[in-house]
Amino acid sequence: MVDVEGNFADLSFEDKEEEEEEEEVVQLALERLDLGASFENSFVGSFFTSSVVNFQSIRAMLANVWHLIRGISISDLNKGRFLFQLYHKVDTARIEAGSPWNFNSYFLVMCRLKDGDDPKIVPLFNVDFWVLVQDLPHGFMSELVAK
């Protein structure tokens, strides 16, 4: 029979040469990782209404109306705010150019997010409108009068 204990009696997990050398410590510099979300193609929005808006209906209807190339994720941020995350820059440009939007006669106020913005505190009170004025006399068709 083979003496298994005898064959492994001198076996050690530590290398004898390492025991004789001094232990060398290497300290690595810590890098701060920014784990924040990227809002490159994102909007935050709120519906201008005092009634409750059905979140599931919003999600289904807006995704259907906007006909997006790569889809959308809509998250409820509470307190009437919603985060709209788009996955293609063409979709983002089309939604931004087509605003203002509404849903079931509720006006949707939206703001495009930049990296570093907190979607829960971004102010939502500016909306761009196109206004068509008909029968305006020629003397009033200037940029100065428009301002």
N, C-alpha and C positions, 0 to 999 in steps of 0.2 A: 504494500500500500504506500501511497505517496503521502509524505508529511506536508500537508497544506499549511499548517501554522508555522512550520519551520521555514518554508519558502518565503512567507510574507512577514517574517518577524522583523526584518530590517527596513520594511517599507514605511515611508513617511510622506505626508502631504506637504511637508516643508522641505525645501531644498537646503542642504547643508551649507552651500556657498552663500545663500541668502542670509542665513543665520549669522554668518561671520561679518557680512557687510552691514553698514548702518542703513537703517530704513530711510529711504528718500521720500519726502512728501512733496507732491506737486499740487499746487493750489490753482484751480481754474477760476478765471474771472466769470462772474455771473452776468448773463445777458438778460435784459428785460424783454420779455416777449409780449407783444401787443396782441392780445387775444380778442380785441374788440371786433365787432362785426363791420363789414364793409357795406356802405350804403351807396355804392356807385350807381346802381340803377334802381333806386328806391324812392318812394314817396311816402309821406305820412299824410293822412287825411282824416277829416271829420265831417259828418253830415250836419248841415245847418237845419236842425229840427229839434223840437222839444219832446217828440215821441220816440219810442224805442224802435231801432232799426234791426230787422232780422238779419243777423250775420251770415247765415247759410244762404239766404236769398241774394245778398250782396255778392258773395263769393261766386255763386253760379251765374248770376246775371252779368256782372262786369266782365268776367272771363269770356262769356259768350259774345258780348257786345264789342269788346276790344279786339277780338280775333288776333291774338298774340302769336308770334312766331315760336317762341320757346316757353310760353306759359307764364304763370304768375303764382306767387304765394301771398295770400292775404291773411294777416294775423290781427287778432283783436288785442289792442293794447290797454283796454279798459278805459273808462271815462269818456266813451264815445270816439276814441281814436283808433285808427286802423293803419297798419303798416303794409304797404304794397311793394313787394319785391319782385322786380322783373328780371328776366334772364338774358335779355338781348338789348343792345343800345338802340336799335331801330324801334323796338317797342316803346322804350323810354321816351324817345324823341316824339313818337306819334301821340302818346298819351299827353305829353306836355304841350304839344302844339294844338291838340284838340280840346284843351280845357277851355272853359269850365264844363264840368260834368254834373249830371244829376242822376238820381236813382229814385224811382217812384215819387217824383216831384220833390224830392229832398235834395237840396243843393249840396254838392260835395266840394269842400274847400281842401285843396291839396298843396303841399309844399315839397319840392324836390330836396332830398337830403344830401348832405355832403359828408364825407368821412369826418368823424369826430362829433357829429350832431347827435343829440339825444332825442329820439323820436317822441318821447313822452313830454318834452318841454318845448319843442319847436313851436314858435307862435304861428297860429293859423288864422290870420285875419287879413291877408292880402290876396286879391283875386284880380286877374287881368280880364278885361272885357273888350270885345269889339263892339262899337256902337255905329250904327248906320243912321245917318241923318239925311233925310230927304228934303228936297225943295229949299236948299240953303242958297241964299244969294251969293253971287260970285265974290263980292267984297269980303265975305266971311270965310272964304276957303283959304285960310292961311294957318301956318303952324302957331303963330302968335295968338290968334283967336281961339284955337283949339286948347291952348294951355290955359 
